[in-house]
């Protein structure tokens, strides 16, 4: 360290002296006169500069020779590697410089340059544990996946770099679409570092994609213990995984286990609509209608939803419309001003053929918050009240262009899904589907609005055949259309 500092100081001193001498020569314009040991030498300005350069080179060579002599003295004193270290020092300096240049190039996005510098550092340093990682990252960034895979596999031989190697191979397998191998690599990496946050997310996603719900719940619990999830988020996501586990058990035909799993999923997150619907159906199947009603009522208090109403209807599938209207007071009395509650009330009144009550239930939703489902309900009410056919068609025409209302939408990519699922089919996000209205998007119909006049004002029909040959048409079940409009 001291010798290095001395060399740096000498170099700076020589540069300063050369600069001062050159400035002096330029100012005087005369030559340089040197007197030593009775001899006198006169040098012109150019000769003086060349002499100074030669002097600097001679001093550098002298320092090299002195360094070599010191290495020889250390070798003679018993240091067997002193001479080899002297000759390797320059290679190491160039190797580390190449490694540093490669890191800068990689950070700057110059992937090809980074790869070439990494390969150069690999040759000069002879430290594969240090350079293979740089080679792998540079090769991967430049698109040379084969070389990157070879470098990552070489890193597996070293304990310190084994985890990094597995993560690199994991990323490659995910990019290639080899989910099975990626899952095995993620499990190995997770066993090495179970508290690694990014790895937990990758493993959880791979387990969910492969429907390993039990393993996913274990990974989620490890993420909670590592402090990566709050208690509320953990309970919600654990309920999502428990729900999928219950569905898997139900598909296998184990009814008792399925009922228990569905009820357990609902207890973890009572506001999770699919879990509440499944738990209610499981309780109703076992004869516990009161328990099923209690589950659905609690979920409806959190968020009114059509799936909850459908599950509530399945508790007594054979009841009359009047009896169903009375029994549904358990739900419709909660959040009476909520649009979902008002639409449910209107559907029940339409089924009971009480069309004025259905119109009162909808109120001004058609003006303040029009959706396709509301427009279809208004068409059914108009048909039931005996309105003109043109009015019914007008409501149906508005239903074609009205927003669809709340749907299962991904909070990350805003993709719309027909049914709830734990993973977004579009972006792969976990537990990102929520029941809400998607962002409004202005879209144009391929035919514009040319069809609307035909729906609102149909053409004059042909003369009707004689009464004895007229067949009565089956009435359109607009109530069913309204129920399916969502």
C-alpha positions as CSV (number, residue, x, y, z in Angstrom):
1,X,0.0,0.0,0.0
2,X,2.8,2.4,0.9
3,X,4.8,1.5,-2.2
4,X,1.7,2.2,-4.4
5,X,1.2,5.6,-2.7
6,X,4.9,6.4,-3.3
7,X,4.6,5.5,-7.0
8,X,1.5,7.7,-7.4
9,X,3.2,10.7,-5.7
10,X,6.3,10.3,-7.9
11,X,4.1,10.1,-11.0
12,X,2.2,13.3,-10.1
13,X,5.5,15.1,-9.2
14,X,7.0,14.1,-12.6
15,X,4.0,15.3,-14.5
16,X,4.0,18.6,-12.6
17,X,7.7,19.1,-13.2
18,X,7.4,18.3,-16.9
19,X,4.5,20.8,-17.2
20,X,6.5,23.5,-15.3
21,X,9.6,22.9,-17.5
22,X,7.6,23.1,-20.7
23,X,6.0,26.3,-19.6
24,X,9.4,27.8,-18.7
25,X,10.9,26.9,-22.1
26,X,8.0,28.4,-24.0
27,X,8.3,31.6,-22.0
28,X,12.1,32.0,-22.4
29,X,12.4,30.9,-26.0
30,X,16.0,29.9,-25.2
31,X,17.4,26.4,-25.0
32,X,18.0,24.4,-21.9
33,X,21.5,24.4,-20.5
34,X,22.6,21.5,-18.3
35,X,25.9,21.5,-16.5
36,X,27.0,18.3,-14.7
37,X,30.5,17.0,-13.7
38,X,32.3,19.7,-15.7
39,X,30.3,19.1,-18.8
40,X,27.8,21.5,-20.3
41,X,24.9,20.5,-22.5
42,X,22.6,22.9,-24.4
43,X,19.2,21.6,-25.6
44,X,16.7,23.3,-27.7
45,X,13.0,23.5,-26.6
46,X,12.0,20.5,-28.7
47,X,15.1,18.5,-27.6
48,X,14.2,19.4,-24.0
49,X,10.7,18.1,-24.3
50,X,11.9,14.9,-25.9
51,X,14.5,14.5,-23.2
52,X,11.8,15.0,-20.5
53,X,9.6,12.3,-22.0
54,X,12.5,9.9,-22.2
55,X,13.3,10.7,-18.6
56,X,9.8,9.9,-17.5
57,X,9.9,6.6,-19.4
58,X,13.2,5.8,-17.8
59,X,11.8,6.5,-14.4
60,X,8.9,4.2,-15.1
61,X,11.2,1.5,-16.2
62,X,13.3,2.0,-13.1
63,X,10.2,1.6,-10.9
64,X,9.4,-1.6,-12.7
65,X,12.9,-2.9,-12.3
66,X,12.9,-1.9,-8.6
67,X,9.6,-3.7,-8.2
68,X,11.0,-6.8,-9.8
69,X,14.1,-6.7,-7.6
70,X,11.9,-6.4,-4.5
71,X,9.9,-9.5,-5.7
72,X,13.2,-11.4,-6.2
73,X,14.3,-10.4,-2.7
74,X,11.0,-11.6,-1.2
75,X,11.3,-14.9,-3.2
76,X,14.8,-15.3,-1.8
77,X,13.5,-14.6,1.7
78,X,11.1,-17.6,1.3
79,X,8.0,-16.1,-0.3
80,X,7.5,-18.6,-3.1
81,X,4.7,-16.7,-4.9
82,X,6.4,-13.3,-4.9
83,X,7.6,-13.4,-8.5
84,X,4.4,-14.9,-9.9
85,X,2.4,-12.2,-8.1
86,X,4.5,-9.5,-9.6
87,X,3.8,-10.7,-13.2
88,X,0.1,-11.5,-12.4
89,X,-0.5,-8.1,-10.9
90,X,-0.8,-6.5,-14.4
91,X,-3.1,-9.2,-15.6
92,X,-5.3,-8.7,-12.6
93,X,-5.4,-5.0,-13.0
94,X,-6.5,-5.4,-16.7
95,X,-9.0,-8.1,-15.7
96,X,-10.7,-6.0,-13.0
97,X,-10.7,-3.0,-15.4
98,X,-12.5,-5.1,-18.0
99,X,-14.9,-6.4,-15.4
100,X,-15.7,-2.8,-14.3
101,X,-16.2,-1.7,-17.9
102,X,-18.5,-4.7,-18.5
103,X,-20.6,-3.7,-15.5
104,X,-20.9,-0.2,-16.7
105,X,-21.8,-1.3,-20.2
106,X,-24.4,-3.7,-18.9
107,X,-26.0,-1.0,-16.8
108,X,-25.9,1.3,-19.8
109,X,-27.7,-1.2,-22.0
110,X,-24.7,-2.0,-24.2
111,X,-25.2,-5.7,-23.9
112,X,-22.8,-6.8,-26.6
113,X,-19.9,-4.7,-25.2
114,X,-20.7,-6.0,-21.7
115,X,-20.4,-9.6,-22.9
116,X,-17.1,-9.0,-24.6
117,X,-15.7,-7.3,-21.5
118,X,-16.9,-10.1,-19.3
119,X,-15.3,-12.7,-21.5
120,X,-12.0,-10.7,-21.5
121,X,-12.2,-10.5,-17.7
122,X,-12.8,-14.2,-17.5
123,X,-9.6,-14.9,-19.4
124,X,-7.4,-12.4,-17.5
125,X,-8.6,-13.1,-14.0
126,X,-9.1,-16.8,-14.0
127,X,-11.8,-16.4,-11.3
128,X,-14.9,-18.2,-12.7
129,X,-16.8,-17.7,-9.4
130,X,-16.5,-13.9,-10.1
131,X,-16.7,-13.6,-13.8
132,X,-19.3,-16.3,-14.7
133,X,-22.1,-14.3,-13.1
134,X,-21.1,-11.3,-15.2
135,X,-20.9,-13.5,-18.3
136,X,-24.3,-15.0,-17.6
137,X,-26.1,-11.7,-17.1
138,X,-24.4,-10.1,-20.1
139,X,-25.2,-13.1,-22.4
140,X,-28.8,-13.2,-21.2
141,X,-29.2,-9.5,-21.8
142,X,-27.7,-9.8,-25.3
143,X,-30.0,-12.7,-26.2
144,X,-27.3,-15.5,-26.1
145,X,-29.4,-17.8,-23.9
146,X,-27.2,-20.8,-24.6
147,X,-24.0,-19.1,-23.3
148,X,-26.0,-17.7,-20.4
149,X,-27.3,-21.2,-19.5
150,X,-23.7,-22.6,-19.6
151,X,-22.5,-19.8,-17.3
152,X,-25.4,-20.3,-14.8
153,X,-24.7,-24.1,-14.7
154,X,-21.0,-23.3,-14.0
155,X,-22.1,-21.2,-11.0
156,X,-23.9,-24.2,-9.5
157,X,-20.5,-25.7,-8.6
158,X,-19.9,-22.9,-6.0
159,X,-21.8,-22.7,-2.8
160,X,-21.8,-18.9,-2.8
161,X,-23.3,-18.6,-6.3
162,X,-25.6,-21.6,-6.3
163,X,-28.7,-19.6,-5.4
164,X,-28.0,-17.0,-8.1
165,X,-27.5,-19.8,-10.6
166,X,-30.8,-21.4,-9.8
167,X,-32.6,-18.1,-10.0
168,X,-31.0,-17.4,-13.4
169,X,-32.0,-20.8,-14.8
170,X,-35.5,-20.3,-13.3
171,X,-35.9,-17.0,-15.2
172,X,-34.8,-18.8,-18.4
173,X,-37.3,-21.7,-18.0
174,X,-40.1,-19.2,-17.3
175,X,-39.2,-17.3,-20.5
176,X,-39.1,-20.6,-22.5
177,X,-42.5,-21.6,-21.1
178,X,-41.2,-24.7,-19.3
179,X,-43.4,-24.3,-16.2
180,X,-42.7,-27.8,-14.8
181,X,-38.9,-27.3,-14.7
182,X,-39.4,-23.8,-13.5
183,X,-41.5,-25.0,-10.6
184,X,-38.8,-27.5,-9.5
185,X,-36.1,-24.9,-9.7
186,X,-38.2,-22.4,-7.7
187,X,-38.8,-25.1,-5.0
188,X,-35.0,-25.7,-4.8
189,X,-34.3,-22.0,-4.5
190,X,-37.1,-21.5,-1.9
191,X,-35.5,-24.3,0.2
192,X,-32.2,-22.4,0.2
193,X,-33.7,-19.0,1.0
194,X,-37.3,-19.2,2.2
195,X,-37.5,-15.5,3.1
196,X,-36.6,-14.2,-0.3
197,X,-39.6,-12.0,-1.3
198,X,-39.3,-12.1,-5.1
199,X,-38.8,-15.8,-5.1
200,X,-41.8,-16.3,-2.9
201,X,-44.0,-14.4,-5.4
202,X,-42.6,-16.5,-8.4
203,X,-43.1,-19.8,-6.6
204,X,-46.6,-18.8,-5.5
205,X,-47.6,-17.9,-9.1
206,X,-46.1,-21.2,-10.5
207,X,-47.9,-23.3,-7.8
208,X,-51.2,-21.6,-8.5
209,X,-50.8,-22.1,-12.3
210,X,-50.1,-25.8,-11.7
211,X,-53.1,-26.0,-9.2
212,X,-50.8,-27.0,-6.3
213,X,-53.1,-25.2,-3.9
214,X,-51.7,-26.9,-0.8
215,X,-48.1,-25.9,-1.7
216,X,-49.3,-22.4,-2.5
217,X,-50.8,-22.0,0.9
218,X,-47.5,-23.1,2.5
219,X,-45.6,-20.5,0.4
220,X,-48.1,-17.9,1.3
221,X,-47.7,-18.7,5.0
222,X,-43.9,-18.4,4.6
223,X,-44.4,-15.0,3.0
224,X,-46.5,-13.9,6.0
225,X,-43.9,-15.1,8.5
226,X,-41.2,-13.2,6.6
227,X,-43.2,-10.0,7.0
228,X,-44.2,-9.7,3.3
229,X,-47.9,-9.6,4.0
230,X,-50.2,-7.9,6.4
231,X,-52.6,-10.0,8.4
232,X,-55.7,-8.9,6.4
233,X,-54.1,-9.5,3.0
234,X,-52.8,-12.9,4.1
235,X,-56.3,-14.0,5.3
236,X,-57.8,-12.9,2.0
237,X,-55.3,-14.6,-0.2
238,X,-55.3,-17.7,2.0
239,X,-59.1,-17.8,1.6
240,X,-58.7,-17.6,-2.2
241,X,-56.3,-20.6,-2.2
242,X,-58.6,-22.5,0.3
243,X,-61.5,-21.9,-2.1
244,X,-59.6,-23.3,-5.0
245,X,-58.5,-26.3,-2.8
246,X,-62.2,-26.8,-2.0
247,X,-63.2,-26.7,-5.6
248,X,-60.5,-29.3,-6.4
249,X,-61.9,-31.6,-3.6
250,X,-65.4,-31.1,-5.0
251,X,-64.3,-32.1,-8.5
252,X,-62.8,-35.3,-7.0
253,X,-66.3,-36.2,-5.7
254,X,-65.5,-36.1,-2.0
255,X,-68.7,-34.4,-0.9
256,X,-68.1,-34.2,2.9
257,X,-64.5,-33.0,2.5
258,X,-65.7,-30.5,-0.1
259,X,-68.3,-29.1,2.2
260,X,-65.8,-28.7,5.0
261,X,-63.3,-27.1,2.7
262,X,-65.8,-24.7,1.3
263,X,-67.0,-23.7,4.8
264,X,-63.4,-23.2,5.9
265,X,-62.6,-21.0,3.0
266,X,-65.7,-18.9,3.8
267,X,-64.6,-18.5,7.4
268,X,-61.2,-17.2,6.3
269,X,-62.8,-14.4,4.3
270,X,-66.6,-14.1,4.6
271,X,-66.7,-11.3,2.0
272,X,-65.2,-13.4,-0.7
273,X,-68.2,-13.9,-3.0
274,X,-67.3,-17.3,-4.6
275,X,-66.4,-18.8,-1.2
276,X,-69.7,-17.6,0.3
277,X,-71.7,-19.0,-2.5
278,X,-69.9,-22.4,-2.4
279,X,-70.2,-22.6,1.4
280,X,-73.9,-21.8,1.3
281,X,-74.5,-24.5,-1.3
282,X,-72.5,-27.0,0.8
283,X,-74.6,-26.2,3.9
284,X,-77.8,-26.3,2.0
285,X,-76.9,-29.7,0.6
286,X,-76.3,-31.0,4.1
287,X,-79.7,-29.7,5.2
288,X,-78.5,-26.6,7.1
289,X,-80.6,-24.0,5.3
290,X,-80.3,-21.6,8.2
291,X,-76.5,-21.8,8.1
292,X,-76.6,-21.2,4.4
293,X,-78.9,-18.2,4.8
294,X,-76.6,-16.8,7.5
295,X,-73.5,-17.1,5.3
296,X,-75.2,-15.4,2.3
297,X,-76.6,-12.6,4.4
298,X,-73.2,-11.8,5.8
299,X,-71.6,-11.8,2.4
300,X,-74.5,-9.6,1.0
301,X,-73.8,-7.1,3.8
302,X,-70.2,-6.8,2.6
303,X,-71.1,-6.6,-1.1
304,X,-74.4,-7.4,-3.0
305,X,-73.7,-9.7,-5.9
306,X,-75.7,-11.8,-8.4
307,X,-73.9,-15.0,-7.5
308,X,-75.0,-14.6,-3.9
309,X,-78.6,-14.2,-5.1
310,X,-78.3,-17.3,-7.3
311,X,-77.0,-19.3,-4.4
312,X,-79.8,-18.0,-2.1
313,X,-82.3,-19.1,-4.8
314,X,-80.8,-22.6,-4.9
315,X,-81.6,-23.1,-1.2
316,X,-85.3,-23.5,-2.1
317,X,-85.4,-24.2,-5.8
318,X,-89.0,-25.3,-6.0
319,X,-90.7,-22.4,-4.3
320,X,-93.3,-20.2,-6.0
321,X,-92.5,-16.7,-7.1
322,X,-94.5,-15.2,-4.2
323,X,-92.8,-17.3,-1.6
324,X,-89.4,-16.5,-3.1
325,X,-90.2,-12.8,-3.0
326,X,-91.0,-13.1,0.7
327,X,-87.9,-15.2,1.5
328,X,-85.6,-12.8,-0.3
329,X,-86.6,-10.1,2.1
330,X,-83.6,-11.3,4.1
331,X,-81.3,-9.9,1.4
332,X,-83.3,-7.1,-0.2
333,X,-83.8,-5.4,3.2
334,X,-80.0,-5.0,3.3
335,X,-78.6,-2.0,1.3
336,X,-82.0,-1.3,-0.2
337,X,-80.6,1.6,-2.3
338,X,-77.8,-0.4,-3.8
339,X,-78.3,-0.9,-7.6
340,X,-77.8,-4.7,-7.2
341,X,-80.4,-4.9,-4.5
342,X,-82.9,-2.8,-6.5
343,X,-82.4,-4.9,-9.7
344,X,-82.8,-8.1,-7.6
345,X,-86.1,-6.7,-6.2
346,X,-87.3,-5.8,-9.7
347,X,-86.5,-9.3,-11.0
348,X,-88.4,-10.9,-8.2
349,X,-91.4,-8.7,-8.8
350,X,-91.3,-9.4,-12.5
351,X,-91.3,-13.2,-11.8
352,X,-94.3,-12.5,-9.5
353,X,-95.9,-10.5,-12.4
354,X,-96.2,-7.4,-10.2
355,X,-94.8,-5.0,-12.9
356,X,-95.7,-1.7,-11.2
357,X,-93.7,-2.8,-8.1
358,X,-90.8,-3.8,-10.3
359,X,-90.8,-0.4,-12.0
360,X,-90.9,1.3,-8.5
361,X,-88.0,-0.9,-7.4
362,X,-85.8,0.2,-10.3
363,X,-86.8,3.8,-9.8
364,X,-84.5,6.2,-11.7
365,X,-81.7,3.8,-12.3
366,X,-82.4,3.8,-16.0
367,X,-81.6,7.6,-16.1
368,X,-78.9,7.9,-13.5
369,X,-77.0,4.6,-14.0
370,X,-78.1,2.8,-17.2
371,X,-76.7,-0.6,-17.8
372,X,-77.7,-3.4,-20.2
373,X,-79.3,-5.4,-17.4
374,X,-81.4,-2.4,-16.3
375,X,-82.6,-1.7,-19.8
376,X,-83.6,-5.3,-20.3
377,X,-85.6,-5.2,-17.0
378,X,-87.3,-2.0,-18.2
379,X,-88.2,-3.8,-21.5
380,X,-89.6,-6.7,-19.5
381,X,-91.7,-4.3,-17.3
382,X,-93.0,-2.5,-20.4
383,X,-94.0,-5.8,-22.0
384,X,-95.7,-6.9,-18.8
385,X,-97.6,-3.6,-18.5
386,X,-98.9,-4.0,-22.0
387,X,-96.9,-1.2,-23.6
388,X,-96.6,-0.7,-27.3
389,X,-94.2,-3.0,-29.1
390,X,-92.2,0.0,-30.2
391,X,-91.5,1.0,-26.6
392,X,-90.3,-2.5,-25.7
393,X,-88.0,-2.5,-28.7
394,X,-86.7,0.9,-27.7
395,X,-85.7,-0.4,-24.3
396,X,-84.0,-3.4,-25.9
397,X,-82.2,-1.1,-28.4
398,X,-80.8,0.9,-25.5
399,X,-79.8,-2.3,-23.8
400,X,-77.6,-3.1,-26.8
401,X,-75.5,0.1,-26.4
402,X,-75.6,0.6,-22.6
403,X,-72.6,-0.4,-20.4
404,X,-72.7,-3.9,-19.0
405,X,-72.3,-2.7,-15.4
406,X,-70.1,-4.4,-12.8
407,X,-68.1,-7.4,-13.9
408,X,-65.0,-9.3,-12.7
409,X,-62.2,-7.0,-13.7
410,X,-58.5,-7.3,-13.1
411,X,-57.1,-4.5,-11.0
412,X,-53.7,-4.6,-12.9
413,X,-54.6,-5.0,-16.6
414,X,-58.4,-4.2,-16.4
415,X,-59.2,-7.4,-18.4
416,X,-62.8,-8.6,-18.0
417,X,-63.6,-12.1,-17.0
418,X,-66.9,-14.0,-17.2
419,X,-66.2,-15.8,-14.0
420,X,-64.0,-15.2,-10.9
421,X,-60.7,-17.0,-10.7
422,X,-57.6,-16.7,-8.5
423,X,-55.4,-15.7,-11.4
424,X,-56.0,-13.2,-14.2
425,X,-56.0,-15.1,-17.5
426,X,-54.5,-12.0,-19.2
427,X,-51.6,-10.8,-17.0
428,X,-51.3,-13.7,-14.6
429,X,-51.9,-11.5,-11.5
430,X,-52.8,-13.4,-8.3
431,X,-56.0,-12.3,-6.5
432,X,-56.4,-9.3,-8.7
433,X,-60.1,-9.8,-9.8
434,X,-62.6,-7.6,-8.2
435,X,-66.3,-7.0,-8.9
436,X,-66.5,-3.5,-10.3
437,X,-67.3,-1.6,-13.4
438,X,-64.5,-1.6,-16.0
439,X,-63.1,1.7,-17.3
440,X,-65.3,3.2,-19.9
441,X,-64.0,2.6,-23.4
442,X,-65.4,4.3,-26.4
443,X,-66.0,1.7,-29.1
444,X,-67.8,2.0,-32.4
445,X,-70.2,-0.6,-33.7
446,X,-69.1,-2.1,-37.1
447,X,-72.5,-1.0,-38.5
448,X,-72.7,2.3,-36.5
449,X,-76.3,2.9,-35.5
450,X,-78.0,1.8,-38.6
451,X,-79.9,-1.0,-36.8
452,X,-81.4,1.1,-34.1
453,X,-84.2,2.6,-36.2
454,X,-85.3,-0.9,-37.2
455,X,-85.4,-1.9,-33.6
456,X,-87.3,1.1,-32.4
457,X,-89.6,1.5,-35.4
458,X,-90.0,-1.8,-37.1
459,X,-91.2,-1.9,-40.7
460,X,-94.9,-2.4,-41.4
461,X,-95.6,-6.1,-41.3
462,X,-97.2,-8.0,-44.1
463,X,-101.0,-8.6,-43.9
464,X,-101.9,-11.2,-41.4
465,X,-103.2,-14.6,-42.6
466,X,-106.8,-15.5,-41.8
467,X,-107.5,-16.0,-38.1
468,X,-107.9,-19.8,-38.4
469,X,-104.4,-20.3,-39.6
470,X,-102.6,-17.8,-37.2
471,X,-100.4,-19.6,-34.7
472,X,-99.9,-18.0,-31.3
473,X,-96.3,-17.1,-30.8
474,X,-94.6,-18.1,-27.6
475,X,-94.0,-15.0,-25.5
476,X,-90.5,-13.8,-25.0
477,X,-89.2,-14.4,-21.5
478,X,-87.8,-11.0,-20.9
479,X,-87.3,-11.7,-17.3
480,X,-84.9,-14.5,-18.1
481,X,-83.1,-12.2,-20.6
482,X,-82.7,-9.6,-17.8
483,X,-81.3,-12.1,-15.4
484,X,-78.7,-13.1,-18.0
485,X,-77.9,-9.6,-19.2
486,X,-75.1,-9.3,-16.7
